């Protein structure tokens, strides 16, 4: 089912404002144009109440390994920082984009639109990223109902495929190796609704700026020992930038059975998203027109379908067995218009690649003739297809006996996941128009270039991930609880080149990751915690297929060889205080958190541009990197108002001397920058402040607002910290609701209230690849390229509860 079809089915008749045309003004908060001279090295509504993860009784469903520490015990015994976003907080955003709720509610967690689309952002927490962009070194594990949904080929996370209205809670956890692979900075555990915890029906219709149309329906019912739940969502958004439209359709359903000693759930999900991934745009072009796009088409079409079966059985007085079996099929097609290294040869009747001597070959192995008119600006359309199928199972046993007359909670488990991926890529030559639209010619490149190779790719990869884990929490005293455990991870990754042998390879990674920590209740309102843990990330098939500096590739498109990469190992220590107290003994509460963390990555993997040719790159181990910081949060809840505020400081730095390839204007003649220990890692702002407030004005009328302030950050590619930073930004949002009757509620919100023009991500580009058509065809002089944020937007709609 396509995203457009789902949107058409769900959104019947909804009048919304038309697309707001961006103004050709210089954006406030974005970098001003700089000419570089390269240098040598050197809301609160009347809504259905649902049981949150912190409430009792808790619905008995399978509990994923991501939260084994808190199973059967209060969250206060977890020796790490835990943040929970519940269904009410998600609804308050009036958004079908779950990352909106994460960005507003989790201290220190921010997003950036590296892909140029708010429905496929990078989610960054503690300097680690869960990204939908292939080639991004991933550092966060994401689970949905106990199933790891980092995709098999590149560990990517496609946020646009997760049905937002069906989410019961999202737990953001740290310092726990039970998450398995890729949880270097922590994990996000998404728990979905079911008919035992959700009753009745809801409908939500909303529309607004930039052609936004969205609708969601959900329904749940319990009949005796059987419960059913279903959710359907559709969304269309025209985007504020050229060619940035988004269409999304999603479905989630659950059927459950609950007996005296057991519970079984089968849930099915499907998603389809067509996303205009407009990516970054040169600063000079953006200052001429805020809706500009630099080279297109750029689109990503994602489809997923998955089936999960979970069971929970009490086999003895103190033993519970949980089981999970799952299958997931994911398909992605990308279309990406780019500049090209293909050019006329010395003999203009022929085409060359990289220079005017090396031949450009066609698919039949013969040199291509030049069909393009003299003076044409050549480009290329790169297409990729990724199809992955993952099957897996987990068995987990929970035991809660008293040990030496002390409360004790033990969880042991084992998991296995097997994935098969088929990856293909092709390049079609074309011409670039003044609006940077690349028009294909029907001529496809075969293997061309030396030492760079571009041309068709067809690869089959398999991932076999197995794990064995155990975590035990013992109450030494009524105040002191100790937790210890660990997980053994075994990963086998096999690459099979379908067009030759260069990509063939087999890689094994084995590691045991320990955990130890404790909590101490200083008084009923204050608890101290501390913990130490380790975690690891195995290189992905995509990274292994593009790890040869001598043969760089167009990252995420044209893989060329399979040299070995080391696995990344993260070692984390954290400590803090948390507590809560009643302000009036009944309805008013005050909660707070204050913590510090320090994580060192060993053999970290980075994607770096190639010094051999512009636009290409490779993955490499770069030694050790550091992420450390502090996190604090304050929440106050009263009958008539809620307030929250948080601040996080994240300091991310390189710990080794490195020579890195870069497109930085400060790179030397060979395209290399010198990184020294202590240089900050790009794209990780140090300061993040959030605040939100909600007021009950009357029994029917409620209003609220939130603010996000993010500090400056270095551009990607500026690991030597020589270029000016991407400026800090602040964004303010308002929302409100009016209850017409017990069924219908009017809802509305204003995003980016003050219409700030800012960017969330910056990198460098090759200024000579294409001309600045708006400047009469002159070359760009500023190498910075940024992802602009959405201007002010208005949304309104209806929420109905039946």
GUTORBA-918357 format. One record per residue (C-alpha): x, y, z; residue in one letter. Coordinates in pm, whole numbers, padded with zeros to 5 digits, always signed. Example, Ala and Ser with C-alpha at 12.3 -4.5 7.8 and 13.67 -1.06 7.14 Angstrom:
+01230-00450+00780A;+01367-00106+00714S;
//
This chain:
+00000+00000+00000X;+00156+00331-00102X;+00179+00630+00127X;-00034+00837-00111X;-00309+00573-00116X;-00314+00544+00263X;-00338+00921+00297X;-00622+00937+00049X;-00816+00664+00229X;-00774+00814+00574X;-00810+01185+00506X;-01158+01232+00371X;-01233+01602+00362X;-01007+01846+00543X;-00957+02206+00443X;-00609+02333+00520X;-00406+02637+00428X;-00205+02607+00110X;+00170+02584+00089X;+00350+02889+00221X;+00610+03002-00030X;+00951+03064+00123X;+01086+03414+00097X;+01412+03489-00076X;+01568+03647+00230X;+01881+03587+00424X;+01785+03342+00700X;+01836+03457+01055X;+02074+03234+01249X;+02232+03073+00943X;+02597+03132+00857X;+02677+03435+00648X;+02866+03371+00326X;+03239+03339+00377X;+03509+03316+00110X;+03771+03069+00229X;+04140+03063+00150X;+04259+02702+00203X;+04556+02670+00436X;+04817+02401+00497X;+04768+02140+00769X;+04736+02291+01088X;-00096+01876+02585X;-00300+01826+02885X;-00630+01727+02732X;-00944+01530+02817X;-00821+01205+02671X;-00831+00836+02747X;-00615+00746+03046X;-00377+00461+02977X;-00150+00270+03209X;+00203+00405+03179X;+00516+00199+03234X;+00548+00347+03580X;+00189+00270+03684X;+00040-00048+03828X;-00101-00287+03738X;+00124-00341+03438X;-00010-00526+03134X;+00159-00866+03111X;+00326-00872+02776X;+00667-00987+02664X;+00938-00762+02801X;+01230-00704+02568X;+01592-00743+02678X;+01616-00366+02658X;+01440-00329+02992X;+01540-00644+03179X;+01687-00440+03463X;+01354-00295+03566X;+01141-00607+03523X;+00987-00705+03853X;+01151-00417+04033X;+01088-00047+04060X;+01266+00178+03817X;+01443+00333+04116X;+01672+00027+04134X;+01815+00076+03784X;+02180+00192+03813X;+02152+00422+03511X;+01963+00718+03374X;+01619+00621+03241X;+01370+00845+03057X;+01017+00737+02971X;+00790+00902+02714X;+00431+00783+02750X;+00131+00796+02517X;+00002+01120+02671X;+00329+01298+02595X;+00323+01170+02238X;-00038+01287+02190X;+00049+01629+02324X;+00266+01696+02019X;-00031+01645+01781X;+00221+01478+01552X;+00251+01145+01371X;+00628+01184+01400X;+00746+01010+01717X;+01080+01195+01710X;+00889+01516+01793X;+00793+01368+02130X;+01146+01236+02188X;+01299+01575+02113X;+01065+01754+02352X;+01065+01504+02640X;+01406+01336+02674X;+01686+01544+02829X;+01983+01580+02596X;+01817+01405+02300X;+01804+01619+01986X;+01737+01564+01616X;+01886+01702+01298X;+01751+01687+00946X;+02057+01548+00770X;+01826+01404+00503X;+01638+01733+00470X;+01309+01586+00591X;+01159+01602+00944X;+01012+01251+00915X;+01354+01088+00866X;+01584+01273+01108X;+01900+01172+01284X;+01823+01111+01653X;+02129+01202+01861X;+02165+01116+02230X;+02486+01162+02429X;+02675+01210+02103X;+02552+00880+01954X;+02319+00859+01657X;+02032+00646+01527X;+01996+00757+01167X;+01796+00658+00857X;+02088+00761+00634X;+02297+00473+00504X;+02662+00524+00584X;+02605+00701+00916X;+02802+00525+01193X;+02520+00413+01422X;+02544+00416+01802X;+02193+00356+01940X;+01989+00035+01937X;+01614+00065+01877X;+01363-00203+01978X;+00992-00230+01898X;+00803-00480+02114X;+01130-00654+02190X;+01246-00674+01827X;+01559-00486+01725X;+01459-00269+01427X;+01800-00138+01323X;+01790-00262+00963X;+02022-00548+00869X;+02230-00390+00593X;+02339-00061+00750X;+02192-00061+01105X;+01976+00232+00994X;+01655+00329+01177X;+01363+00446+00963X;+01156+00652+01206X;+00886+00718+00945X;+00780+00351+00950X;+00692+00334+01323X;+00315+00384+01386X;+00313+00671+01634X;-00047+00659+01761X;-00003+00289+01852X;+00289+00355+02087X;+00228+00290+02455X;+00566+00411+02578X;+00926+00476+02474X;+01201+00406+02726X;+01541+00563+02664X;+01798+00367+02864X;+02173+00374+02909X;+02447+00164+03066X;+02308-00182+02989X;+02477-00442+02760X;+02155-00648+02757X;+02049-00426+02466X;+02287-00627+02248X;+02476-00495+01948X;+02500-00127+01865X;+02391+00009+02203X;+02709+00213+02241X;+02525+00515+02376X;+02210+00340+02492X;+01885+00215+02345X;+01527+00315+02278X;+01264+00054+02365X;+00927+00119+02198X;+00635-00069+02353X;+00311-00084+02155X;-00049-00082+02273X;-00280-00383+02294X;-00647-00446+02366X;-00590-00537+02732X;-00465-00186+02808X;-00654+00025+02554X;-01035+00035+02519X;-01263+00225+02284X;-01178+00426+01975X;-01007+00752+01879X;-00982+00954+01560X;-00751+01245+01488X;-00767+01477+01185X;-00526+01765+01135X;-00398+01991+00859X;-00203+02307+00811X;+00097+02476+00659X;+00291+02338+00364X;-00001+02119+00263X;+00003+01905+00576X;-00281+01650+00588X;-00278+01377+00850X;-00524+01136+01007X;-00510+00849+01253X;-00761+00593+01378X;-00720+00347+01664X;-00952+00099+01833X;-00920-00154+02112X;-01155-00402+02278X;-01138-00690+02525X;-01387-00977+02510X;-01328-01221+02794X;-00977-01361+02763X;-00922-01217+02413X;-00828-00860+02323X;-00789-00683+01988X;-00619-00356+01899X;-00562-00179+01567X;-00423+00154+01446X;-00414+00312+01100X;-00231+00632+01003X;-00189+00841+00689X;+00003+01161+00624X;+00087+01394+00338X;+00318+01693+00375X;+00422+01913+00084X;+00740+02033+00255X;+00874+02389+00261X;+01162+02312+00024X;+01136+02225-00343X;+01087+01852-00409X;+01047+01772-00036X;+00698+01619-00023X;+00631+01327+00211X;+00363+01055+00196X;+00331+00799+00476X;+00088+00516+00546X;+00114+00284+00849X;-00082+00003+01013X;-00040-00184+01342X;-00258-00457+01490X;-00244-00687+01792X;-00448-00989+01897X;-00392-01121+02249X;-00506-01406+02471X;-00473-01405+02849X;-00512-01719+03057X;-00460-01792+03425X;-00085-01849+03392X;+00003-01724+03045X;-00044-01454+02787X;+00006-01469+02410X;+00016-01185+02158X;+00043-01182+01782X;+00101-00843+01625X;+00134-00738+01265X;+00262-00411+01124X;+00316-00251+00784X;+00449+00083+00670X;+00505+00269+00344X;+00684+00603+00319X;+00787+00808+00016X;+01015+01083+00138X;+01166+01377-00044X;+01516+01356+00103X;+01641+01697-00009X;+01959+01681+00204X;+02184+01984+00258X;+02195+02297+00044X;+02488+02541-00009X;+02469+02845+00217X;+02495+03082-00079X;+02202+02916-00253X;+01994+02911+00065X;+02043+03284+00117X;+01897+03345-00227X;+01593+03120-00166X;+01509+02943+00160X;+01326+02661-00018X;+01616+02575-00247X;+01737+02222-00319X;+02083+02138-00450X;+02054+01854-00707X;+01742+01645-00742X;+01571+01397-00775X;+01641+01292-00418X;+01385+01054-00275X;+01367+00750-00051X;+01087+00493-00074X;+01070+00263+00230X;+00835-00032+00282X;+00818-00272+00574X;+00599-00557+00694X;+00657-00753+01014X;+00494-01025+01225X;+00574-01093+01593X;+00457-01365+01830X;+00518-01312+02203X;+00437-01535+02500X;+00462-01508+02875X;+00413-01814+03096X;+00437-01868+03472X;+00601-02210+03492X;+00654-02213+03869X;+00596-01998+04174X;+00908-01791+04109X;+00977-01854+03738X;+00837-01684+03430X;+00936-01775+03075X;+00905-01515+02798X;+00933-01605+02432X;+00950-01403+02114X;+00959-01506+01747X;+00960-01251+01467X;+01001-01197+01095X;+01059-00860+00928X;+01093-00766+00561X;+01227-00423+00466X;+01269-00273+00121X;+01427+00060+00033X;+01467+00233-00302X;+01663+00556-00329X;+01698+00796-00622X;+01973+01056-00591X;+02065+01320-00848X;+02430+01426-00824X;+02715+01590-01005X;+02937+01345-01191X;+03300+01275-01265X;+03199+01179-01620X;+03320+01434-01875X;+03413+01466-02245X;+03751+01319-02333X;+04025+01497-02526X;+03833+01356-02818X;+03496+01520-02739X;+03309+01246-02923X;+03388+01010-02632X;+03323+01017-02255X;+03586+00977-01985X;+03563+00934-01608X;+03771+01125-01349X;+03971+01314-01611X;+03971+01357-01988X;+04184+01047-02050X;+04046+00751-01849X;+03757+00596-02045X;+03400+00585-01914X;+03254+00247-02001X;+02898+00137-02059X;+02732-00175-01926X;+02866-00373-02223X;+03227-00281-02141X;+03286-00049-02437X;+03377+00317-02406X;+03076+00547-02413X;+03029+00791-02695X;+02930+01146-02603X;+02564+01215-02693X;+02544+01544-02497X;+02558+01887-02664X;+02865+02103-02618X;+02850+02309-02299X;+02600+02080-02124X;+02646+02040-01749X;+02667+01667-01689X;+02526+01492-01385X;+02415+01146-01283X;+02118+00978-01118X;+02232+00715-00866X;+01978+00450-00771X;+02000+00189-00498X;+01774-00095-00390X;+01803-00275-00057X;+01582-00571+00036X;+01634-00730+00380X;+01455-01017+00550X;+01521-01083+00919X;+01396-01375+01127X;+01475-01426+01491X;+01377-01556+01832X;+01441-01478+02198X;+01382-01687+02509X;+01402-01522+02849X;+01356-01659+03201X;+01279-01444+03503X;+01326-01563+03860X;+01236-01364+04172X;+01314-01575+04478X;+01459-01445+04802X;+01835-01499+04816X;+01970-01538+05171X;+01647-01373+05282X;+01708-01076+05049X;+01487-00966+04761X;+01650-01081+04437X;+01557-01056+04072X;+01733-01260+03802X;+01683-01247+03425X;+01864-01480+03184X;+01803-01508+02814X;+01929-01591+02469X;+01855-01442+02128X;+01929-01521+01765X;+01867-01306+01457X;+01942-01401+01097X;+01922-01146+00818X;+01961-01171+00442X;+02008-00853+00239X;+02028-00794-00134X;+02182-00463-00235X;+02206-00316-00584X;+02315+00016-00732X;+02330+00176-01075X;+02423+00510-01232X;+02243+00683-01518X;+02414+00977-01687X;+02219+01297-01748X;+02227+01674-01764X;+02180+01931-01489X;+01932+02217-01542X;+01959+02562-01375X;+01716+02445-01103X;+01962+02160-01027X;+01724+01896-01159X;+01916+01607-01317X;+01743+01463-01625X;+01844+01111-01719X;+01958+01013-02066X;+01903+00637-02051X;+02282+00581-02066X;+02415+00377-01771X;+02773+00363-01652X;+02959+00036-01631X;+03272-00012-01415X;+03477+00302-01478X;+03762+00492-01319X;+04107+00427-01177X;+04159+00376-00885X;+03797+00477-00819X;+03540+00240-00958X;+03181+00336-01021X;+02925+00117-01188X;+02663-00147-01116X;+02675-00321-00778X;+02493-00640-00681X;+02572-00790-00342X;+02416-01045-00111X;+02498-01022+00259X;+02397-01227+00561X;+02404-01131+00929X;+02391-01392+01204X;+02371-01231+01548X;+02346-01446+01861X;+02349-01340+02223X;+02342-01483+02573X;+02273-01248+02865X;+02205-01245+03237X;+02128-00960+03477X;+02069-00992+03852X;+01953-00730+04102X;+01996-00801+04474X;+01859-00589+04758X;+02154-00597+04999X;+01956-00382+05241X;+01625-00201+05224X;+01817+00095+05081X;+02105-00061+04884X;+02050-00261+04565X;+02331-00406+04352X;+02304-00510+03987X;+02550-00724+03795X;+02544-00912+03468X;+02657-00911+03111X;+02598-01028+02759X;+02798-01238+02514X;+02755-01117+02154X;+02860-01325+01854X;+02824-01173+01507X;+02900-01329+01169X;+02875-01111+00858X;+02918-01263+00513X;+02940-01067+00186X;+02890-01227-00157X;+02960-01022-00471X;+02706-01110-00740X;+02906-00944-01021X;+03258-01061-00939X;+03471-01136-00636X;+03599-00806-00504X;+03325-00769-00242X;+03346-01126-00112X;+03432-01155+00256X;+03349-01326+00583X;+03390-01156+00921X;+03339-01279+01279X;+03311-01063+01590X;+03287-01200+01945X;+03272-01006+02270X;+03146-01033+02629X;+03017-00705+02773X;+02991-00674+03154X;+02762-00463+03371X;+02790-00368+03738X;+02615-00098+03934X;+02411-00006+04234X;+02150+00226+04379X;+02119+00367+04731X;+01803+00527+04866X;+01936+00816+05075X;+01584+00896+05193X;+01234+00825+05058X;+01263+01120+04819X;+01623+01081+04700X;+01818+00796+04537X;+02180+00781+04425X;+02297+00551+04145X;+02621+00454+03975X;+02713+00197+03713X;+02975+00072+03471X;+02908-00117+03149X;+03056-00210+02814X;+02895-00259+02474X;+03008-00330+02120X;+02911-00264+01761X;+03008-00491+01474X;+03075-00321+01139X;+02776-00336+00907X;+02781-00503+00563X;+02767-00156+00409X;+03076-00041+00603X;+03271-00357+00526X;+03194-00312+00157X;+03345+00038+00152X;+03655+00033+00372X;+03948+00054+00132X;+04116+00399+00118X;+04282+00303-00211X;+03944+00222-00367X;+03691+00468-00221X;+03326+00447-00311X;+03020+00663-00336X;+02909+00585+00021X;+02576+00403+00045X;+02574+00345-00331X;+02881+00189-00486X;+03064-00066-00273X;+03401-00176-00403X;+03595-00406-00165X;+03593-00580+00171X;+03900-00511+00386X;+03863-00588+00758X;+03732-00338+01010X;+03759-00380+01387X;+03447-00380+01601X;+03377-00071+01813X;+03385-00116+02191X;+03230+00144+02424X;+03303+00162+02797X;+03066+00375+03003X;+03059+00493+03362X;+02780+00709+03499X;+02647+00829+03832X;+02375+01056+03955X;+02090+01147+04186X;+01715+01129+04127X;+01413+01184+04341X;+01054+01290+04377X;+00837+01443+04643X;+00476+01547+04696X;+00417+01920+04719X;+00076+01906+04881X;+00032+01540+04965X;-00232+01478+04699X;-00208+01611+04343X;+00119+01802+04317X;+00454+01632+04266X;+00810+01742+04202X;+01066+01512+04038X;+01427+01573+03944X;+01738+01410+03799X;+02105+01504+03803X;+02366+01279+03647X;+02704+01259+03478X;+02840+01010+03223X;+03164+00929+03046X;+03191+00693+02747X;+03508+00604+02556X;+03479+00434+02218X;+03772+00217+02116X;+03839+00156+01744X;+03560+00394+01652X;+03444+00388+01289X;+03398+00704+01086X;+03298+00775+00728X;+03557+01005+00570X;+03577+01169+00227X;+03834+01030-00012X;+04146+01229-00106X;+04146+01042-00438X;+03826+01190-00578X;+03559+01436-00468X;+03223+01291-00361X;+03363+00949-00270X;+03472+00813+00066X;+03539+00512+00282X;+03495+00384+00637X;+03790+00345+00872X;+03877+00278+01235X;+04005+00604+01383X;+04123+00510+01731X;+03944+00626+02045X;+03679+00892+02091X;+03523+01038+02406X;+03169+01142+02497X;+03111+01282+02843X;+02871+01523+03005X;+02603+01605+03257X;+02223+01580+03242X;+01966+01745+03466X;+01590+01757+03464X;+01314+01912+03676X;+00942+01835+03651X;+00652+01980+03847X;+00297+01856+03812X;-00012+02016+03968X;-00381+01980+03904X;-00389+02300+03698X;-00041+02307+03545X;+00266+02108+03445X;+00619+02234+03401X;+00941+02068+03293X;+01292+02187+03214X;+01615+02008+03133X;+01974+02085+03042X;+02243+01859+02903X;+02610+01922+02835X;+02770+01679+02589X;+03143+01700+02528X;+03256+01478+02237X;+03625+01468+02139X;+03888+01275+01946X;+04154+01112+02163X;+04418+01034+01899X;+04629+01212+01641X;+04459+01148+01308X;+04505+01239+00946X;+04154+01244+00799X;+04040+01304+00446X;+03802+01599+00434X;+03631+01849+00206X;+03712+02119+00463X;+03842+02445+00318X;+04132+02406+00562X;+04244+02071+00418X;+04584+02062+00251X;+04647+02008-00118X;+04592+01634-00070X;+04251+01683+00091X;+04374+01592+00441X;+04324+01760+00780X;+04523+01707+01098X;+04317+01609+01403X;+04485+01630+01742X;+04368+01487+02075X;+04105+01714+02225X;+03951+01832+01898X;+03573+01825+01917X;+03378+01574+01709X;+03165+01758+01449X;+02784+01764+01448X;+02757+01723+01828X;+02651+02049+01998X;+02765+02081+02357X;+02463+02262+02504X;+02096+02151+02493X;+01822+02322+02697X;+01452+02235+02693X;+01148+02370+02872X;+00775+02309+02851X;+00462+02425+03030X;+00091+02337+03014X;-00195+02528+03181X;-00556+02435+03247X;-00723+02772+03179X;-01076+02633+03224X;-01225+02286+03235X;-01252+02303+02856X;-00961+02523+02748X;-00594+02429+02786X;-00279+02584+02645X;+00091+02511+02655X;+00425+02574+02497X;+00775+02439+02472X;+01120+02572+02389X;+01440+02415+02260X;+01779+02585+02265X;+02077+02409+02106X;+02436+02532+02108X;+02677+02569+01821X;+02844+02271+01653X;+03129+02209+01411X;+03052+02124+01050X;+03089+01761+00947X;+03437+01735+00794X;+03585+01991+01032X;+03743+01745+01273X;+04038+01984+01309X;+03800+02256+01442X;+03932+02532+01215X;+03619+02660+01039X;+03349+02871+01208X;+03081+02669+01383X;+02722+02624+01274X;+02539+02889+01482X;+02325+02795+01785X;+01950+02802+01745X;+01633+02843+01949X;+01281+02735+01855X;+00953+02796+02039X;+00621+02616+01988X;+00266+02670+02117X;-00026+02428+02141X;-00381+02437+02273X;-00711+02251+02287X;-01077+02323+02347X;-01319+02049+02457X;-01649+02100+02273X;-01819+01804+02441X;-01708+01474+02589X;-01644+01337+02239X;-01503+01619+02023X;-01201+01836+02093X;-01050+02113+01884X;-00671+02108+01869X;-00414+02345+01728X;-00046+02430+01739X;+00209+02676+01608X;+00558+02546+01540X;+00857+02782+01529X;+00649+03065+01670X;+00900+03341+01594X;+00982+03207+01246X;+01351+03164+01322X;+01564+03065+01024X;+01828+02820+01141X;+02001+02497+01044X;+02035+02174+01243X;+02321+02018+01045X;+02614+02139+00837X;+02881+01988+00617X;+03113+02087+00330X;+03064+02029-00042X;+03275+02053-00357X;+03224+02412-00474X;+03349+02333-00825X;+03117+02036-00888X;+02834+02251-01026X;+02805+02625-01098X;+02596+02875-00905X;+02330+02926-01170X;+02163+03202-00967X;+02491+03397-00982X;+02516+03369-01358X;+02701+03039-01363X;+02993+03149-01147X;+03157+02904-00912X;+03044+02882-00549X;+03292+03044-00310X;+03154+02915+00022X;+03193+02535+00075X;+02942+02514+00358X;+02617+02327+00303X;+02339+02308+00566X;+02001+02151+00641X;+01756+02438+00699X;+01479+02395+00954X;+01110+02443+00885X;+00975+02802+00903X;+00676+02895+01117X;+00386+02658+01062X;+00020+02653+01174X;-00182+02334+01228X;-00542+02275+01341X;-00772+01977+01365X;-01015+01759+01557X;-00964+01485+01813X;-01255+01251+01885X;-01289+00984+02155X;-01563+00722+02131X;
//
